[in-house]
Every structure is written in C-alpha cells, then in structure tokens.
Amino acid sequence: MSGLENLKFFQAPDHDCSYLPDRSATTVFADPSIKIDTRSYTLLSQIGFRRSGPHIYKPMCAACNACVPVRVLTRLFAPRRRHRRLQKRNQDLTTLVTQPNNNDEVWALYARYITLRHFDGDMYPPSRDQFVNFLVEGREEARFIEYRLRGRLAAVAVVDQLQDSLSAIYTFFDPDLEARSLGSYAIIDIIQRAAEAEMPYVYLGYWIGDSAKMRYKAEFLPQQRLIDNAWRTLEQ
C-alpha cells in the first residue's frame, strides 16, 4: 500500500447488505478527518476502494466476497453491436461537462429519477440535503456530464477525474426516456472520454454476479476484476 501509509481506516458496524438479501455487510472507510489528495485517491481506487459522497470505502465482509471491483480497459474497449445502436439512438444528445451543482434543474431530475426508479431503495424519498451530500459536495475531482435533448436535461453522469482513470460514481436520467438506455450510453461515453484523455481505466464500482442490478457492468469489455488482490483481465 505504498503511498498510503499516513492514512487511517476504520471498520463500520455490520449492516444489512444493500444488494444481496439476507446477508450482512462489513465496510471499511478511509478516515474522513484526514485529507486524501488525488494521488492517494487514485491509489485507493487501484486497490478496490470506491467513493460515495464524502466517503471512500471498500466492502470487507468476512464470509462473502461477492463485491468485485471492476475497471474497463479504455484503450482496448470496442463497442458491441448493442452499444453502437445506443450511440446511434442518442446521437441527437448534446453534452456539457460542468462542476457539480445544486441548481433546480439538476435537483428536479435527480428527485424524479429516485422517486420513479428507486422508490424501494434507501435513497427514497429523495431530499435536497441528501442529494448535495451524495453528489455535489463529495470531492474536488468530481464533474457532472450533462446530456441534453433539444435543450432539456435528459441525464447527468457524475464522474471523478483521477490520475489514471475516470471513476463513474452515479448516473441519473429522465425516466420518460428509458428506451434510450441512458445509463449504459453514459458509460460508453465516459469510456471514450477516458480513452481520448489517455486514461487507461474507467472504474465502474463493484460487479456482483448474484445481483441483477449489477450484472450490466459485465458487458463493457475488456475489463479487469480485482480478485485475490490482483487485477485479472476478462475479455469476453
């Protein structure tokens, strides 16, 4: 863990797993009282840590290893036929990279997305304070990628710009545009942006084979998965 010796970590009490029913989870957090610069954040990502709001964390469950860190190899990524169809379907979108913000338009889209798509989750009901804490005030590396359809905000992808990668933190979109598969389209766009910036990786968080919500991450190939503390390449 060279370069991370000055950081401290603490283990949160066991809690219900957010992805697999009837399982408990154990999470390790980097001490939020210690400033973590971009280099350290990059190194933490390389060993499987992830960001949520102001917290950088990693699942470390004693009896389960279902959460597998995943990163896409951007230089080798070749869009599948389905991805090319998504690109064609969404070629009428315009994009703009901005600083994270709490304006009424972005908040309204987020609130509607959570209300209609995740009403059974722990982020429902949405609140503005929760939105700001989760996506706006997290890290200085964070950016919003806004996707617009004829001027109307259609989706927002939240990414962190690390030294060697982009980390895809969260995407929310207009539920009325579900047929456009904007979540997957945003990932393709993020991968291409990273490749153009000569960043070799895009981190997608954790792949969980037994969670239907997380299986989509397996379709972005080639990718690497962190297994037994080593990144192993999966090409198909």
C-alpha positions in Angstrom: 0.0 0.0 0.0 2.9 2.3 -0.8 1.9 5.9 -0.7 -1.0 5.3 1.7 1.0 4.8 4.9 -0.3 8.0 6.5 -4.0 7.2 6.0 -6.1 5.7 8.7 -9.1 3.3 8.2 -12.0 2.3 10.4 -14.5 -0.5 10.1 -18.2 0.3 10.4 -20.5 -2.0 12.4 -22.1 -4.8 10.4 -25.2 -3.8 8.5 -27.7 -5.2 6.0 -26.3 -5.8 2.6 -27.8 -3.3 0.0 -27.5 -5.8 -2.8 -28.0 -9.4 -1.6 -30.9 -10.1 0.7 -30.5 -12.0 4.0 -26.8 -11.1 4.1 -24.9 -8.7 6.4 -22.1 -6.5 5.1 -18.9 -5.0 6.6 -17.5 -1.8 5.2 -14.0 -0.2 5.8 -13.8 3.6 5.4 -10.8 5.9 4.9 -10.7 8.2 7.9 -12.6 11.3 6.6 -10.8 13.6 9.0 -7.5 13.0 7.1 -7.3 14.9 3.7 -7.0 12.5 0.9 -5.4 14.1 -2.2 -5.9 13.0 -5.8 -2.8 10.7 -5.8 -3.9 8.9 -2.7 -7.5 8.6 -4.0 -6.1 7.1 -7.2 -4.0 4.6 -5.3 -7.1 3.6 -3.2 -9.1 3.0 -6.4 -6.3 0.7 -7.6 -6.8 -1.5 -4.5 -10.6 -1.6 -4.8 -11.9 1.4 -2.9 -14.9 3.4 -4.1 -16.4 6.8 -3.3 -19.9 7.6 -2.1 -20.5 11.2 -1.2 -17.6 12.3 1.0 -16.7 8.8 2.0 -14.1 6.5 0.4 -14.9 2.9 1.3 -14.4 -0.8 0.5 -16.6 -3.8 1.4 -14.6 -6.3 3.5 -17.1 -8.9 4.5 -15.6 -11.9 6.4 -17.9 -14.5 4.9 -18.6 -13.0 1.4 -16.5 -11.8 -1.5 -19.4 -11.1 -3.9 -18.5 -7.4 -4.4 -15.8 -7.4 -7.1 -14.1 -4.1 -8.1 -14.3 -3.6 -11.9 -12.5 -1.3 -14.3 -12.8 -1.1 -18.1 -9.6 -1.1 -20.2 -10.4 2.0 -22.2 -7.7 1.7 -24.9 -9.0 -1.8 -25.9 -12.7 -1.2 -25.5 -14.7 -2.0 -28.6 -18.4 -1.1 -28.5 -20.6 -4.1 -29.1 -23.4 -4.1 -31.6 -25.8 -3.1 -28.8 -23.6 -0.2 -27.8 -23.4 1.0 -31.4 -27.1 1.0 -31.6 -27.3 3.1 -28.4 -24.8 5.6 -29.8 -26.9 5.9 -32.9 -30.1 6.3 -30.9 -28.6 9.0 -28.8 -26.6 10.9 -31.4 -29.1 13.8 -31.0 -27.9 14.5 -27.5 -25.6 17.3 -26.6 -23.1 17.1 -23.7 -21.5 19.6 -21.3 -19.0 18.9 -18.6 -19.6 21.1 -15.5 -18.7 21.4 -11.9 -21.1 19.6 -9.5 -24.0 21.9 -8.8 -27.3 22.1 -6.9 -29.4 24.1 -9.4 -33.1 23.5 -9.6 -33.0 21.7 -12.9 -30.4 19.1 -11.9 -32.1 18.5 -8.5 -35.6 18.1 -10.1 -34.2 15.4 -12.5 -32.5 13.6 -9.6 -35.6 13.7 -7.4 -37.8 12.4 -10.2 -35.4 9.6 -11.0 -35.2 8.4 -7.4 -38.9 8.7 -6.9 -39.8 6.7 -10.0 -36.9 4.3 -10.3 -35.7 3.7 -6.8 -38.7 4.1 -4.6 -37.8 0.7 -2.9 -34.3 1.8 -2.0 -32.6 3.6 0.9 -32.4 6.9 -1.0 -36.1 7.2 -1.2 -37.7 9.6 -0.5 -35.1 12.0 -2.1 -34.1 15.1 -0.2 -32.1 18.0 -1.4 -29.6 17.7 1.5 -29.1 14.1 0.7 -28.5 14.9 -3.0 -26.0 17.6 -2.1 -24.1 15.3 0.3 -24.1 12.4 -2.1 -23.2 14.0 -5.4 -22.4 17.7 -5.1 -20.1 18.1 -2.2 -18.1 14.9 -2.4 -14.7 15.6 -3.9 -12.8 18.3 -5.9 -12.2 15.7 -8.6 -15.9 15.3 -9.3 -17.5 16.5 -12.5 -21.1 16.4 -13.9 -21.5 15.4 -17.5 -24.9 16.8 -18.6 -26.8 15.2 -21.5 -29.4 17.3 -23.2 -32.2 16.5 -25.7 -33.2 19.6 -27.6 -32.1 21.8 -24.7 -33.9 19.7 -22.0 -31.7 18.0 -19.3 -32.0 14.3 -20.1 -29.3 12.7 -17.9 -26.4 13.5 -15.6 -23.3 11.3 -15.1 -21.2 12.0 -12.1 -17.5 11.1 -12.6 -14.3 11.6 -10.6 -11.2 12.6 -12.6 -8.3 10.6 -11.1 -4.7 10.5 -12.3 -5.0 7.4 -14.4 -8.8 7.0 -14.8 -12.3 8.2 -14.6 -14.4 6.8 -11.9 -18.1 6.5 -12.7 -19.9 7.5 -9.5 -23.5 7.7 -10.4 -25.9 8.4 -13.3 -29.5 9.6 -13.1 -31.8 10.3 -16.0 -35.3 11.2 -17.1 -37.5 8.1 -16.6 -39.6 9.0 -19.6 -36.5 8.4 -21.8 -36.0 4.8 -20.5 -36.0 3.4 -24.1 -32.7 5.3 -24.7 -30.8 3.3 -22.1 -29.1 6.5 -20.9 -27.3 4.7 -18.1 -25.4 2.4 -20.5 -25.0 5.2 -23.0 -23.3 7.3 -20.4 -20.9 4.6 -19.5 -19.9 4.2 -23.2 -19.4 8.0 -23.4 -17.3 8.0 -20.2 -15.1 5.2 -21.5 -14.5 7.1 -24.7 -13.7 10.3 -22.9 -11.1 8.5 -20.7 -9.6 6.9 -23.8 -9.3 10.4 -25.5 -7.6 11.7 -22.4 -5.2 8.8 -22.5 -6.5 7.4 -19.2 -6.3 3.6 -19.3 -9.2 2.8 -16.9 -12.8 3.6 -16.1 -13.9 2.3 -12.7 -17.4 1.1 -12.6 -17.6 0.2 -8.9 -18.5 -3.3 -7.9 -19.8 -6.1 -10.0 -22.0 -8.6 -8.1 -22.9 -11.7 -10.1 -25.9 -12.5 -7.9 -27.4 -9.0 -8.1 -29.5 -8.3 -11.1 -28.9 -4.6 -10.7 -25.1 -5.0 -11.1 -24.9 -7.6 -13.9 -24.9 -4.9 -16.6 -21.3 -4.0 -15.7 -20.1 -7.3 -17.2 -21.0 -6.1 -20.8 -18.3 -3.5 -21.0 -15.2 -5.4 -22.2 -12.4 -5.9 -21.9 -12.4 -5.3 -18.2 -10.4 -6.2 -15.2 -11.7 -7.5 -11.9 -9.8 -7.3 -8.6 -9.7 -10.9 -7.4 -7.4 -12.0 -4.5 -5.7 -8.6 -4.6 -4.8 -8.9 -8.3 -6.4 -7.4 -11.3 -7.4 -10.2 -13.7 -8.4 -9.4 -17.3 -11.7 -10.6 -18.7 -12.0 -10.2 -22.5 -15.3 -12.0 -23.2 
